Amino acid sequence: MTARPTLARVLRRGHWQVASVTLLLFGLLLGLIGHAVLGSMQARHLELLARATGYSIEAAVMFRDLDAIREVLQPIQRREKLGLLRVVLPDGQVLVELRPPAPTGLAALQAGIGQTLMHDHASAPVLDGNGRRIGEVQLSGEGSDFIELLLWGLGAGLLCVTATLGVASLMTRRLERSIVEPIDRLAALTRSIRCERAFDRRAPAAPIAELHALGEDFNAMLAEIDVHHRHLQQDRDSLSQRAWHDALTGLANRASFQQRLEQALLASQQHGQPFGVLYLDADGFKAVNDTAGHAAGDRLLVQMAERLRAVVREGDVVARLGGDEFAVLLQPLRQVDDARRIAREIGRIMQVPFDLGESGCFRCGLSAGIATFPQDGDTIPALLDTADRAMYRAKQAGRQHRRPLRGSPEGAAT
Ligand SMILES: Nc1nc2c(ncn2[C@@H]2O[C@H](COP(=O)(O)OP(=O)(O)OP(=O)(O)O)[C@@H](O)[C@H]2O)c(=O)[nH]1
């Protein structure tokens, strides 16, 4: 996957680019204007200087007094930092020429650059009293002034660059705070919601209107998803409840009991711990239906389920397999006797008549068959078969002692 730049980085890069291009253009423009202005000022200055020098040496030129000419020219050359200063006769003969000592090293470089960039030479005629041309003053700048200016300009430019970049960096920080941070927060929120399915979380307010509106829309969408998700969860819970529980009693159904048995077998095989299965079938339940009606029979089944739940431990599984058939998974089981004890306790608690309201009170016992792992089988079918057959034998034995139905409440009994 290609690494994409972050928004903060893009913003920072954009600022730097804008600042650099602006500075470069501004510097170039300022340089060109400066060069033009300086050039014209320098040319004007040299021209005035040449003219003034011409007036100063008029008499000396007329009398060819070379020493006097030099005396005038030398201070001018030093003061004005001139590169060349000479006096030429109308026939082209050089009368006096003054040159400063040739610069060396950095000074030579400065002079070279200055003279290349600034064409700073000027000339003015030397006129006698009648206005006749008796010579010409020619002079040129040394070039170092320009370099000095250039260096000052560069220094100022650098200062500007530093200040601009500082301001650009501050602006980027501010933009980061107002744009990048809210977007980052929104992204982190989306990620956390996706991972933890926490649709009740909301985006906080953002300082920028568009981002705030985005957050608000996002929150509205989350609210809708939240409601939808809750409905889905409720549907799923109710589907799961229906798939794994008996609708009448709320106990585990046959499929769920089968699954818990498989888990119990696996766990017991791994840890070498026994477990027990009780198979229970109501005795004479049909008579309750026939006598008091199906609704009363239902109530009795519900009460029976409640009693079963009350007898066993929290972790044991009580299931209604169908009709008046129940089953209990006892896990863990310390010893086989514990299963018998619980079966006896169930038998005892079922002796108490069931109060079916207007229909009256009914007795309805449960015949129980017990199977324990690993004593009675090491597969689920084997265990269920053992428990079923044991229950059948118990029912047969019970039938021999059962009192006949008296057709009144408390009549159907084992
Ligand atoms: N009220 C009610 N009755 C049911 C329900 N499911 C099955 N039955 C009835 O329960 C009865 C179960 O039949 P049996 O097990 O033969 O009845 P029993 O009288 O207990 O017979 P034994 O087990 O031999 O003692 C049938 O009459 C079914 O119609 C139910 O959900 N509610």
The ligand as a Gaussian input file, in Angstrom:
#p B3LYP/6-31G(d) Opt

LIG

0 1
 N      -50.926000     -28.402000      28.087000
 C      -50.034000     -28.918000      27.266000
 N      -50.074000     -30.213000      26.967000
 C      -49.136000     -30.746000      26.143000
 C      -48.117000     -29.961000      25.603000
 N      -47.327000     -30.747000      24.830000
 C      -47.832000     -31.992000      24.904000
 N      -48.938000     -32.018000      25.705000
 C      -49.719000     -33.105000      26.082000
 O      -49.057000     -33.830000      27.072000
 C      -49.471000     -35.159000      26.983000
 C      -48.295000     -36.064000      27.061000
 O      -48.642000     -37.372000      26.817000
 P      -48.267000     -38.534000      27.751000
 O      -46.826000     -38.411000      28.129000
 O      -48.672000     -39.797000      27.117000
 O      -49.173000     -38.266000      28.983000
 P      -49.046000     -38.821000      30.412000
 O      -50.387000     -38.780000      30.958000
 O      -48.022000     -38.079000      31.150000
 O      -48.568000     -40.315000      30.252000
 P      -47.410000     -41.019000      31.000000
 O      -46.178000     -40.339000      30.623000
 O      -47.435000     -42.437000      30.513000
 O      -47.679000     -40.885000      32.426000
 C      -50.281000     -35.299000      25.706000
 O      -51.668000     -35.368000      26.008000
 C      -50.004000     -34.025000      24.939000
 O      -51.093000     -33.589000      24.177000
 C      -48.120000     -28.582000      25.895000
 O      -47.287000     -27.818000      25.487000
 N      -49.074000     -28.112000      26.753000

